């Protein structure tokens, strides 16, 4: 069960996804973990092509892109700066990291690198 803060973060993430990608996004599934702290995952399909996993664990957000059959953390796929740690769940940090995600997805598409399923 999520606390009020965890629920607010989940709602915020979904709102920002919708604002950023709109009809180019579709939530595939979400999972809330039964833990004594806030922890959830949201899996999103972007541009009808890329599967992106957003994980929230005790106020830290991690973003991964599915390449072939496994998820790879965004930081390993780009040279652009991402905001990590506890700051990653601030609204401005989410916006920044989603912008980095979008740029990275465009680079993957343009370079014809392996895409998520």
C-alpha positions as CSV (number, residue, x, y, z in Angstrom):
1,X,0.0,0.0,0.0
2,X,1.3,3.4,-0.9
3,X,1.4,6.4,1.5
4,X,-0.2,9.6,0.4
5,X,3.2,10.8,-0.8
6,X,3.7,7.6,-2.9
7,X,0.2,7.9,-4.4
8,X,0.9,11.6,-5.3
9,X,4.2,10.6,-7.0
10,X,2.4,7.9,-9.0
11,X,-0.3,10.3,-10.1
12,X,2.4,13.0,-10.9
13,X,4.4,10.5,-13.1
14,X,1.3,9.5,-15.0
15,X,0.3,13.2,-15.5
16,X,3.8,14.1,-16.7
17,X,3.9,11.1,-19.1
18,X,0.5,12.2,-20.5
19,X,1.7,15.9,-20.8
20,X,5.0,14.9,-22.5
21,X,3.9,12.2,-24.9
22,X,0.1,12.3,-25.0
23,X,-1.3,9.9,-27.6
24,X,2.3,8.7,-28.2
25,X,2.2,6.9,-24.8
26,X,0.3,4.0,-23.4
27,X,0.6,2.6,-19.9
28,X,1.1,-1.2,-20.3
29,X,1.0,-2.1,-16.6
30,X,1.7,-0.8,-13.2
31,X,2.5,-2.7,-10.0
32,X,2.4,-1.4,-6.4
33,X,4.5,-3.5,-4.1
34,X,3.3,-4.7,-0.7
35,X,6.2,-3.2,1.2
36,X,6.6,-1.1,4.4
37,X,7.7,1.8,2.2
38,X,6.6,3.3,-1.1
39,X,7.6,1.2,-4.1
40,X,5.9,0.8,-7.5
41,X,6.7,0.3,-11.2
42,X,5.0,1.7,-14.2
43,X,5.7,0.2,-17.6
44,X,4.9,2.5,-20.6
45,X,5.0,2.1,-24.3
46,X,6.2,5.2,-26.1
47,X,6.0,6.0,-29.8
48,X,4.3,2.6,-30.2
49,X,7.8,1.2,-30.2
50,X,9.7,1.6,-27.0
51,X,9.0,-0.1,-23.7
52,X,10.1,2.1,-20.7
53,X,10.1,1.0,-17.1
54,X,9.8,3.7,-14.4
55,X,10.6,2.4,-10.9
56,X,9.9,4.3,-7.7
57,X,11.6,3.0,-4.6
58,X,11.6,5.1,-1.4
59,X,11.6,8.5,-3.2
60,X,14.1,7.5,-5.9
61,X,13.0,7.2,-9.5
62,X,14.9,5.0,-12.0
63,X,14.1,5.0,-15.8
64,X,15.1,2.0,-18.0
65,X,14.5,1.3,-21.7
66,X,13.9,-2.2,-23.0
67,X,16.6,-3.2,-25.5
68,X,16.3,-6.7,-26.9
69,X,15.0,-8.7,-23.9
70,X,16.2,-6.7,-20.9
71,X,15.8,-3.2,-19.4
72,X,18.8,-0.9,-19.5
73,X,19.1,2.1,-17.2
74,X,18.8,5.4,-19.0
75,X,22.1,6.6,-17.6
76,X,23.9,3.7,-19.4
77,X,22.3,4.7,-22.7
78,X,23.1,8.4,-22.8
79,X,25.9,10.8,-22.2
80,X,23.4,13.5,-21.1
81,X,23.2,14.3,-17.5
82,X,20.3,12.6,-15.6
83,X,19.2,13.5,-12.1
84,X,19.5,10.6,-9.7
85,X,19.0,9.8,-6.1
86,X,16.4,11.5,-3.9
87,X,16.3,14.6,-6.2
88,X,15.1,12.3,-9.0
89,X,11.5,12.5,-7.6
90,X,11.2,16.3,-7.7
91,X,8.9,17.5,-10.4
92,X,11.5,19.5,-12.2
93,X,13.9,16.5,-12.1
94,X,11.2,14.2,-13.5
95,X,10.6,16.7,-16.4
96,X,14.4,16.9,-17.0
97,X,14.9,13.1,-17.0
98,X,11.9,12.6,-19.3
99,X,13.4,15.1,-21.7
100,X,16.7,13.1,-21.6
101,X,14.6,9.9,-22.1
102,X,12.9,11.5,-25.2
103,X,16.2,12.6,-26.7
104,X,17.6,9.1,-26.1
105,X,14.7,7.4,-27.7
106,X,15.0,9.6,-30.8
107,X,18.7,8.8,-31.0
108,X,18.0,5.1,-30.8
109,X,15.4,5.4,-33.5
110,X,17.6,7.6,-35.8
111,X,20.6,5.4,-35.4
112,X,18.6,2.2,-36.0
113,X,19.8,0.7,-32.8
114,X,17.9,-2.2,-31.2
115,X,14.5,-1.0,-30.0
116,X,12.3,-2.2,-27.2
117,X,9.5,-4.7,-27.9
